[in-house]
């Protein structure tokens, strides 16, 4: 199972899946850690024999720690693929049974005026904490069976203790509410697993896109260089054979090898130039795909403007789109991004890239290497680059004079 890095520290730069994971974990840990408080409140309702106090406190605290550890390991399966050990699960169940036994065996508690007597309430808290910690490890059907069995057991104990029908109904309502809490544990664990699965799919999609481009480039190089090198090898062998036999023609064959090398060099340069070339329409499509893969809501406007631009201006703006998209992915935790192409008076074309989620103030023209390189690329064409922040928003504007660009070409 592939792994995905989880939050490494409070000061680190967390992705959205990491933030969701941390929020969900913190919420579940807090609920599990409240077990001693809830049990103490239930116990404090009525006096308890002193001999039972220390065992109840020790077992409840130990059970709480075991719940948090097993829950932590169970949730980790969604992100790193490893769950709790058998020893941890056995220890949790054993502590849960022992804690329930001690709490159920204490005496001196009444139920006058209480909706559910303290003994039942304390036992329910321990049972809910135990099943909640185990819920990420269980499938839905076994978990539902356990919950139904637990509710039936609690109702049987209450009925055997001589509870009235009203008290049994109240206990049923409380038990069903407790079962709903356990199911919320399971739902949270499932949601975390889905979020991490989507994150792994996003990473895999990006890697596949890179691999596909590398495959295309390698195929083009193979088609050009492979054929040429085969011809060079054959002609070189022929020239060597002619030279070894003292026959004419070896020099002519080597001249052909030279010409073939020059032709191949030109073809390789053409492949590389085509690989490096930036097409505006393709860059807009690619920017939309990359940003959506990164979880950013994208809006692209003015695509019709791109279709009517001269080649040089279109290529310059394509490089600007590529740089702007890179800035959004690398330097922001963006949720939304807008790319707009606007035709202005005098033949100028304005590209505006605006996104939120700025982590730090991006470098302006001349500061960051990417924007500085873009400024240098546009300067001979009469273009201009401006970048500014407004709160957590970053706006990149690139202006290209289409007429001047065509003349510069």
VOBA-320761 format. One record per residue (C-alpha): x negated, y negated, z; residue in one letter. Coordinates in steps of 0.5 Angstrom, whole numbers, plus 2048, in hexadecimal, padded with zeros to 3 digits. Layout:
% residues N
XYZA
...
***
This chain:
% residues 409
800800800X
7FD7F97FEX
7FC7F4804X
7FD7ED804X
7FA7E9809X
7FE7E780FX
7FD7E0813X
7F67E0816X
7F77DA81BX
7FB7D481CX
7F77CF819X
7F67D3812X
7FA7D180CX
8007D680CX
8047D8806X
80B7D8806X
80C7E0807X
8077DF80DX
80B7D9810X
8117DD810X
80E7E4812X
80B7E0818X
8127DC81AX
8157E381AX
8107E681EX
8107E1823X
8187E1824X
8187E9825X
8127E882AX
8167E382EX
81C7E782EX
8187ED830X
8147E9835X
81B7E7838X
81C7EE83BX
8197ED842X
81D7E6843X
8237EA841X
8227F0845X
8207EB84BX
8277E784AX
82B7ED84AX
8277F0850X
8287EA854X
8307EA854X
8307EF85AX
82B7F185FX
8267F785EX
8227FB862X
81B7F9863X
818800861X
81B7FF85AX
8197F8859X
8117F9857X
8137FF853X
8187FC84FX
8137F584EX
80D7FA84CX
8117FE847X
8157F8844X
80F7F4843X
80B7FA840X
8117FC83BX
8117F5839X
80A7F5837X
80B7FC833X
8117F9830X
80D7F382DX
8077F782BX
80B7FC827X
8107F7824X
8097F3822X
8077FA81FX
80D7FB81BX
80E7F5818X
8077F5816X
8097FB811X
80C7F680DX
8067F280BX
8007F680DX
8037FD80CX
801800813X
806801818X
805803820X
80280A822X
806810825X
80380E82BX
80680782CX
80D80A82AX
80D80F82FX
80A80A834X
810805833X
81580B833X
81280E839X
81280783DX
81980583AX
81C80C83DX
81880A844X
81B803844X
822805843X
82180B848X
81F80684DX
82480084CX
82980584CX
827809852X
827802856X
82D80185BX
8307FC85FX
8337F8859X
83B7F7858X
83F7F5852X
8447F0855X
8457EA851X
8407EC84CX
8427EE845X
83D7F3844X
8397F584BX
8327F484BX
8307FB84BX
8337FC844X
8307F5842X
8297F7844X
8297FD840X
82C7FA83AX
8267F583AX
8217FB83AX
8257FF835X
8267F9830X
81E7F8831X
81C7FF830X
82080082AX
81F7F9827X
8177FA827X
818801824X
81D7FE81EX
8187FD819X
816804819X
81D807818X
821808812X
828805813X
82C80B814X
82880E819X
82880781DX
82F80681CX
83080D81FX
82B80B825X
82F805826X
836809826X
83380E82BX
830809830X
837805830X
83B80C831X
83680D837X
83780783AX
83E80783AX
83E80F83CX
83A80C842X
83F807844X
84580B843X
841810848X
84080B84DX
84780A84EX
84880384AX
84F801848X
851800841X
8507F9840X
8497FA843X
8487FF83DX
84A7FA838X
8467F583AX
8407FA83AX
8427FC833X
8427F5831X
83B7F3834X
8387FA831X
83A7F882AX
8377F182BX
8317F582DX
8317F9827X
8327F3823X
82B7F0826X
8287F7824X
82A7F681DX
8287EF81DX
8217F281EX
8217F7819X
8247F1814X
81E7ED816X
8197F2815X
81C7F480EX
81C7ED80CX
8157EC80DX
8137F2809X
8177EF803X
8147E9804X
80D7EC804X
80F7F17FEX
8117EB7FAX
80A7E77FCX
8067EE7F9X
80A7EE7F3X
8097E67F2X
8017E87F3X
8027EE7EEX
8057EA7E9X
8007E47E9X
7FA7EA7E9X
7FE7ED7E3X
7FE7E67DFX
7F67E57E0X
7F57ED7DEX
7F97EC7D8X
7F67E67D6X
7EF7E97D7X
7F17EF7D3X
7F37EA7CDX
7ED7E77CDX
7E97ED7CEX
7ED7F07C8X
7EB7EA7C4X
7E47EA7C5X
7E47F27C4X
7E77F17BDX
7E27EB7BBX
7DC7EE7BEX
7DD7F57BEX
7DD7F57B6X
7D77F07B5X
7D37F47BAX
7D47FB7B6X
7D37F77B0X
7CC7F47B3X
7CA7FB7B5X
7CB7FF7AFX
7C87F97ABX
7C27F97AFX
7C18017AFX
7C18007A7X
7BC7FB7A7X
7B87FF7ACX
7B88057A8X
7B78017A1X
7B17FE7A5X
7AE8047A7X
7AE8077A0X
7AB80179DX
7B1800799X
7B47F9797X
7BA7F679AX
7B87F67A1X
7B87EF7A1X
7BE7EE79EX
7C27F27A3X
7BF7EE7A8X
7C17E87A5X
7C87EB7A5X
7C87EC7ACX
7C67E57AEX
7CC7E37AAX
7D07E77ADX
7CE7E57B4X
7CF7DE7B2X
7D67E07B0X
7D77E47B6X
7D57DE7BAX
7DA7D97B7X
7E07DE7B8X
7DE7DF7BFX
7DE7D77C0X
7E57D77BDX
7E77DC7C2X
7E57D97C8X
7E77D27C5X
7EE7D57C4X
7EE7D87CBX
7EC7D17CEX
7F17CD7CAX
7F77CA7CEX
7FE7CB7CBX
8027C67CEX
8097CA7CDX
8057D07CFX
8027CD7D5X
8097CA7D7X
80C7D17D7X
8067D47DBX
8077CE7E0X
80E7D07E1X
80C7D87E2X
8067D77E7X
80A7D27EBX
8107D67ECX
80C7DC7EDX
8097D87F3X
8107D77F6X
8107D07F3X
8177CD7F0X
8157CA7E9X
8187C57E5X
8157C37DEX
8187BE7DAX
8167BA7D3X
8147C17D0X
8177BE7C9X
8127B87CAX
80C7BD7CAX
80F7C07C3X
80E7B97C0X
8077B77C2X
8007B77BEX
7FC7BD7BFX
7F67B97C3X
7FB7B67C8X
7FF7BD7C9X
7F87C07CAX
7F67BB7CFX
7FD7BB7D3X
7FD7C37D3X
7F67C27D7X
7FA7BD7DCX
7FF7C27DDX
7FA7C87DEX
7F77C37E3X
7FD7C17E7X
8007C87E7X
7F97CA7EAX
7F97C47EFX
8007C67F2X
7FE7CE7F3X
7F87CD7F6X
7F97C67FAX
8007C67FCX
8057CB800X
80A7C87FBX
8127CA7FAX
8137C67F4X
8107C37EEX
8127BF7E9X
80E7BE7E2X
8117B97DDX
80F7B67D7X
8117AF7D5X
8107AC7CEX
80F7A47CFX
80E79E7CBX
80879D7C7X
8087A57C5X
8057A67CCX
8077AD7D0X
8077AD7D7X
8077B47DBX
8097B47E2X
8087BA7E7X
80B7B97EEX
80B7BE7F4X
80C7BE7FBX
8087C2800X
8027BE800X
7FD7C1805X
7F87BC805X
7F77B5800X
7F57B87FAX
7EF7B57F7X
7F07AF7F2X
7ED7AE7EBX
7E57AE7ECX
7E67B27F3X
7E87B97F1X
7E57BD7ECX
7EB7BF7E8X
7EE7B87E8X
7E77B57E6X
7E67BA7E1X
7ED7B87DEX
7EC7B17DEX
7E57B27DAX
7E97B67D5X
7EE7B17D4X
7EA7AB7D4X
7E77AB7CDX
7EF7AC7CBX
7F17A67CEX
7F57AA7D3X
7F57A87DBX
7F67AC7E1X
7F97AA7E8X
7FB7AE7EEX
7FE7AC7F5X
8017AF7FBX
8087AD7FEX
8097B0805X
8087B8803X
8097B67FBX
8047B67F6X
8057B37F0X
8007B37EAX
8017AF7E4X
7FE7B07DDX
7FF7AB7D7X
7FC7AC7D0X
7FD7A77CAX
7FF7AC7C5X
7FD7A77BFX
7F67A67C2X
7F57AD7C3X
7F77AF7BCX
7F27AA7BAX
7ED7AC7BFX
7ED7B37BCX
***
